Amino acid sequence: MLRSLTLAEPGLGGLLADIPEAQPALEEWMQARQSLLAAVKAGEVTRAVKLFFELVNHQGADTFEKQPDLVRQIFLDNARTVPLALAAPPPSITCAMLRSVAVPTLVVGGAQTLPFFALVNEVAVGCIPSSRSVSIPLATHPMSYQNPVAFNEALLQFLAQH
């Protein structure tokens, strides 16, 4: 039913569980999520949105405040989704499962992303038989927003081939 698949830094931390070299990045990710989870548990949804944005942007504190008004408003309008996303257990996707992906797959990552996302991308490409990766320059996790020209070019080039 699919002709191709594109994954943009999927949050599949389970792929890193059995890789000793990935443990520091996985632990850093899990630790960073703790303040985010605490904000959600305290009912501080706006603070949770800001912390989430800063975590995935990997550009330091107050990153959220430096965004254009429209971008901040979009995230705040969707604040209710942060507790929902964190309440769900992470998917238990394994390399063995990814080996069954039978369509050409593009795995996209930001060149300046968190080590967690970079490692997940690397492992996913190693697991999916017909996959390749592309790195979006001058971008972190929200690469389609930070460098839309490069992101769209990579995606359109891949789609044109498949």
Secondary structure, 3 states (H helix, E strand, C coil): CCCCEEEECCCCHHHHCCCHHHHHHHHHHHHHHHHHHHHHHCCCHHHHHHHHHHHHHCCCCCCHHHCCHHHHHHHHHCCCHHHHHHHCCCCCCCHHHHCCCCCCEEEEEECCCCHHHHHHHHHHHHHCCCEEEEEECCCCCCHHHHCHHHHHHHHHHHHHHC
